[in-house]
Amino acid sequence: MANAAKSARLKTIVFIVLGNLVVHGVKVLVARPRPLQQMVPATGFSFPSGHTFNAVLIAILFWEIIAIVLQHQSTRVIVAALLIVWVGLVGLSRMYLQVHFPSDIIGGLFFGWAWFETTELMFELLHIPSRFGTHRF
């Protein structure tokens, strides 16, 4: 169990830290300016939305952890729906504050999911086990 816990911690660190480095690289590569009329000051490039990207990662991590203890299908559906709504609200709040365009939010969602799938494949190919695994419906 100790090795599984270490693997899960390693997977989490790689998932979050390396993922943020990748998204930052995409932001620099695309170099899309933010909207001009912002409600709050925001710096850096706009595409993809880093907040939305991180909301996707946090929702996935939360799901990976909590799905282990959820016994009933209906509870799993409710928790998954709440996580999806939360991620959506993060994206909508970034547009409301006028610091992102809708395509930035869609990009954050896409890159978040793509990063999850990439890290899952990477750890599988490296034969690094995870205590959490992937818990789908």
N, C-alpha and C positions, 0 to 999 in steps of 0.2 A: 504494500500500500504506500510505502514511503516513496518508491520510485514513481508510482502513478501520481502522487501529489506533486513531486518535483516536475514531472512532465507537464502536468496541468498548469503549474506556475510558469514554466518556460513557455508553454503555448500561449498563455495569457499575455506575457510580456512581449513576445514576438508579435502577437496579434495586434496589440495596442501600439507599441513603440514603433515597430517597423512599418506598420500600417500608416501611422501619422507621417513618417518620413516619406513614404511613397506618395501620399496625397499632397504633401508639401512639394515634392518634386513635380507632380502633375500641375499644381498651381503655378509654379515657376515656369514650367514648359509652355503652358497655355497662355499665361500672363494676361488674363482677362481682367480689365479694370472693374472695380465695383460700381454700382449705380451712383450717380452724382448726388442725388438728393437723399441723404441718409438721415434717419431719425436719431441715430446714435453714431458716433464716430467709429469707423472700422478701418483697419489698415490691412495691407497685403492684397493679394489677388482674390478674385471672386470665385473662379471655377476650379474645382468643385467645392461645394460647401463643406468646410471642415467640421462645423457643428453637426450637420446632418450625417456626415460620415461617421463621426464618433457616436452619435445617437444610435446608429445602426449597430456599431460594434458593441456598445454597452447593452443594447436590447438582446443581441445574440448571446453575449456572455451571461446575462441574467437568465435567459431562456435555458441555456446549457446547464446552468446550476440548478434552477428551480424545477425543471422538467423531471429531474430524478425523483422528486418527492411527490409530484402530482399524480394522484391515483386515478382520478376520474377524467374521462375524455372531455366532459363539459367544462371542467375546471381548466384543463389545458387550453381549450378553445378560448375561454374568457381571458386567461392570462396572455395568450398570444395576441388576442384582439387589443387588449390594453397596451401591450408593448408596441404594436403597430400604430395605434392612435397616438401614443407618446412620441414616437419617431416622427409621425406626420405633423404633430403640433410643434416640434422643434423646427422642422422645415418651414412651416407656415409662419412661425415667429420670426425667422430670419428674413422672410419676404415682407412681413408686416413692418419690420424695422428698416426695410428698404436697403439692406446691406447685401442682398443677393437677388439675382434674377431667378425666375422659376427653373430655367435650365440648370442653374447651379445646384439647386435642391435635387433635381432629378439625377444630376451627376453624382452628388453625394450619396444618394440612395444606391445608385448603380455601383459606384466604387466600393461602398461599404459591403454590399452583398458579394461583389466579385472578389474582394479581399478575403472575406470569410471562406469562400469556395477555394481560393488559392492556398490559403494557409491549411485548410483541411487536407487538400491534396498533397501539399508539401510535407506535412507531418505523416501522412499515410505512406508516402514514398520513402521517407526517412525511417519508417517503422518506429516512430516515437509515439507511445501510447498516451492517451489522455484519460484522466479519471472521469471526465464528463462525457465524452463521446458526442454524438450528434443525436439529438432527440427531436424527431419530427413528429407530426401528428400520426 
